[in-house]
Amino acid sequence: EMMRQLFSSITPGVIIFDEVQEKSIPTDVLLYLARYRKDIQIIIMSATLDPQIYQDYLKIRGRETPVVQIPGKIFPIEEHYQKREWFLEKTVELAQAGKHTLLFVSGKAEIKDYSEKLRNKLWVWYEVLELHAELSEKEQFAAIIPPSDPNIVRVIVATNVAESSITIPYLNAVVDTWVHKIGRI
């Protein structure tokens, strides 16, 4: 009864689901709502989702669900299984080659540690920025916009949360340490 009241109280409109492959309870509840409320239009977006799963799920709405596919870019991937901190050397190498680089590390302490190490290895024409949730909006935004000086090469050190939550269009290299922190209850 409570769910029926909740669903009937939502105003008709459009709900946009971005990165829907990252399952969550709110997304599941809203998809359930969209399945039964024909007056609510939905847009589901994902770079990795199988659209047939959602088409089948939403078919109960009594109409076909169109799929718009927009091809993405595929970038070459290099895998390195070397000494412990190969990614630091690779990040320096890419920056020195003029590549704006994003380095993924596992947490805020690691961001600070590796940012300092990179600042000690890279000098005048390089800018090392940290990107994490505890920074001010101004500091976070500074990492997303391109450097004002075209001669500056930027390295951003962030956690893998940046993989799905933001797009930094001027980047042309990514180094991932493949080390991630996972919260468990």
N, C-alpha and C positions, 0 to 999 in steps of 0.2 A: 504494500500500500504506500509506504514512504517513497519508494522508487517511482511509482506511478505519479505521485504528487510532484516529485522533483522534476520528472520528465515533462509533465504537463505545464509546469511553470516556466520553462525555458522559452524565450521568445524566438520565433522563427528567424532564420538567417543563414549565414555561411560559417562553417567551422573549418579552419585550415589546420591540418595535422602535418607538421614538418618533422622529418627524421622519425617517422612512425615506426621504423624497425627497432628503435630504442624503447621497448615495451615499458609501459608504466600503468599504474592503476587508473589515474585520471584519463589517460588515452583510451584504455579499455572501456571505461564507463561512458565516455563521449561517443565512442564507436558504437556501443550498444544503443545509446540514445539515437544516433543517426540511423541505425538500422531500422528503427520502428517509427521514426518521425519523418514522414514524407515532405513536410514543410521545411525541413532543414537540409540545406545543400552542404556537401562536404567536398573538400579537396585534400587528397592524401599525397604527400610528397616524400620521396626517399630515393637515394642513389642506389640502394641495394635491395629494395623489396621486390618480392614476386607479386605482381599485381593480381594474378589469378586468385590468390588466397583471399584478398579483399573483395574482389568481384563476386566470388562465391558467397562470402559472408554477407555481403550487402544485397544479394539477389532477392532476398525476402522483401525488399522494398518494392518489388513489382516492376522494376525497369532495369534496363541494361546500364552498367556503369562504364562510361567511356574511359579509355586509357590514352593518355598523351605521353609519349616517350620522347625525351630530349636527350640526344647522345651527349655524353660527357667526354672529357679529355682523359686519355690514358697516358700516364707518365712512366718512364722506365724506372725500374726498381733495382737497386743494388743491395745485395745482402752481404753483411760483413760479420764474420765470427772470428774475431781477433782478440787481442789482449783486452783486458778489463775495460779501459776507457777509450776504446777506438773512436767512439762517437765524438769525443772532444776534439781529437785530431782531425776527423772528417769535417766537423763544423768549421774549424779554423781553415782547413784547405778550401772548402766551398766559399767561405767569406773572402779569402784572399784571391779567389778566382772571380770575384765580383758578384757572387750570388747572394741575394737576400735570403737568409736561411732561418727556418723555424726548427728549434731543437726541443723535442719532447722528452721530459724527465718525469719522475714519479711523484713529486710533491713540492710544497712551498720551500722547505729547507733545501731541497736539491736545486730548485730554481735559483735560490740565492747563492748557493755554493758554486754551481756551474757558471752562473753569470759572472761571478768574481774571477773564476779561473779564465773565462774567455776574455774578460777585460784586461787581464794580465798578459794574455797572449796576443791580443789584437790592439793596435794602437790608434793613431790619429784618425784615419779615414773609416773607422768602424764604430758602430753604435750598438751596444748590447742592451736590450730592454727585457725586463721581466714582464710576464703576463700571468696574473692569477686573480682570483676573486676578491682578495683583501685589498687590492690597490684601489685608489680613487677612480671614479669614472674618467677623469681627465687623463690619468696615467694609463688606464686601459685603452682609451681611445688613441693615445699617442702611438701605441704599438700597431694599431690597425691602419692608420693613415701612412702613406709613404713618406720617407724623409724629405724635408724641404730642400736639402742640398743634394743634387743628383750624384755628387761624388761620394756621398756617404753610403757605405754598405751596412745593412742592418742585420743583426742576429737577434731573434726573439727566443727567449727561453720560457717554455710554458709546460703545463701538464697536458696529458692527452685529452683533457676536456675540450681543448681548442679544436680537436679533430671534428667535432660535430656541432659545436655551438657558434663558431664564427668563421668568416671567410676573410682572409687577408690577401687581397688580389695581387699585390706587387711581389709576393714571395715567388722564388723560383727554385727553391731547394728545401727539402725536409729531411731531418735526421731524427730517427726514432730509436731510443735506447731499448725499447721492448720491455721496459720495466714499468709496471703499473701497480698502484695501490688499490686494493679492493676492500671495500667496507663489508664486514660480515656481522651479523647479529647473533 
